[in-house]
Amino acid sequence: MGKQTKDRINLTDAFWGEKRTLIREKVLPYQWRALNDQIPDADPSYCIHNFKEAVRVTEKRNRGEEIPVQSVRDFVSLPEGNALLPADETEGSEEAHFYGFVFQDSDLYKWIEAVSYIVETEQDETLERTVDEMVDLLEKVITKEGYLDIFYIIKDYDSRFTNLRDHHELYCFGHLTEAAVAYYDATGKDKLLKLAMQFADYLCEYFGPGEGQCHGYPGHELAEMALMRLYQCTGRKQYMELARYFVLQRGCAPKYFNREHGEPEENNLDYYQADKPVMKQKEAVGHAVRAMYLYCGMTDLARERCDREMGQVVRELWEDVTTKKMYITGAVGGTHIGEAFSYAYDLPADSAYAETCAAIGLVFWAHRMLQLEADSKYADVMERALYNGVLSGISLDGTRFFYVNPLEVDPIACRRDQRLSHVKSRRAKWFGCACCPPNLARLLGSLPHYSYHTKEDTVWLDLYMSGEIDTVLHEKNVSIKTDSALPWKASVSVEVTGQDGIFGTIALRIPEWSSAFTPTVICEGKYETRVEAGYWYVTFYGQTKATLHPGFAMEPQFYRANSRVRESFGRQALVCGPLVYCLEEQDNGKGLHTLVAEPEAASRARQTSLFFINEDAVGYEIPGWRKEPEDTGLYIKASRKEEWEPVTLHFIPYYAWANREEGEMRVWIGQRERN
Ligand SMILES: [Zn+2]
């Protein structure tokens, strides 16, 4: 079995390196305590509790004891009175209990995956030992068929796979598999991988087009992309075939989910992207995280199988999402009803759902689209989501999390307006449904893998992060050392060395935000350059050393949305390089909606230091205006002269909001034409 990448990556980036250190030192230990219900005043997880209960059930089952059958109707099961019941308190009780959401297993798997990316480059015996102990536990629990989903193992094993639509066995399988491959890649230990393969083999037998096989597919997608990853790791074609079956069977008539639930046709199936066959889906619909994961699996299939038709479908879906349904922060899934996409250009700022996991899913998808075709538009979106809609999901200290990432918040609205009850003005310590925190950990832990991709004799640098990548071009070792001061300064340079000569091409992405591109190459001998689809390609013919300076520039600029976006009409958002900025009450006072600026004022921006973030962090002060509230009634003749007070607007990066005092926040601010 081959490792996915043999490259050695050493991340030294000031910005992302700090985040990765945070993941290792703070976030992973914190999340382990959360999974063990040890965070005071936080929503309990029950995740590890459930696994321990499953061991108890399995031991009983192995002794031939009867296991009482429990109802599997619930999507979330809580102990009586919602009280926390640590596993050891239930040991004496007859019946084992599964608590939390049906997909609670996946939080452990995401945590293991995150640990894998850390121990890939740094030794951490404590983290690795914890994973090994959990793998031993999983080995005890997996059934003789190869099935591993704790909800059904505890509650009613014979009912497994009876509710693919609402329950998440295949989703949990997906996360188990992603963790297993990552842990194997990082450590060479294959025990977890073998468990994932056992489960996958069982699924290959159980699901498929054959008579006697189940013709279903996942209610919450993920297994598709996970099976592709397992195929890439093991070379076993049956895993890719099952991924393909799940994708192509989705939405075909007769609709599996309708039959499973004895419901009439056309019952809200677009929520699951199962209303029509995926090859006919031209518009992103339904639950946003599910959609992102489905599109990832489809993109993997398109690439791996050179499937042009599927490639065309994912391109169209990409255009739909990124030109009609994506926030300026890279967040997707605007409505809280169904955590879903609504319709084109519907991007409300204050009621935005914009789940952290959906932005993470968009990063996964963008990375895959880049490998399908190297066009910088995919990397631009990946960068936008990463620096903004993803990073806003975690506090600067790594112990508080947002599930929902609005672009406008007024704390009183969160408390008093039922329509905004999903919006929070403070990050939470944990969630009963905690999909986002460990998803953040696994993405931020694995970030260096998203900074580049390779194919044949070309290395594409998609995101700029300081560090070194040792890879192979034309069978010769090449080291690529990037120096980047992003996101605070546009300075980027790349040094390429190859003792046996560099034969091949290095492609540097030209970011959409860069207002300059004045490239220079420092190297002896012949080389060729060209610009194509937003990348600057430099081809070498055996040099041992070269330095590339792309000459990017960035300055704060106001962006406006397409006029079709009602919610942002007449407004503007400050952007500098990859970062979107916002105003917070702490720096600007109450009533952020009364603050406006001339679009040109961005050129008069003054940099400020933001020590609450770190010593490099940059904010901006921009001259603007404040509208004083009238002291006459509610409605005033518009012809009456308005009073405007000149003020200085203080902008901070959006991702860093809600790390100080609670207050208003706003990304889109009023636009005022020059008087
Ligand atoms: Zn989530």
Boltz pocket constraint, residues with backbone or C-beta under 6 A from the ligand:
constraints:
  - pocket:
      binder: B
      contacts: [[A, 355], [A, 356], [A, 357], [A, 358], [A, 403], [A, 434], [A, 435], [A, 436], [A, 437], [A, 439]]
      max_distance: 6.0
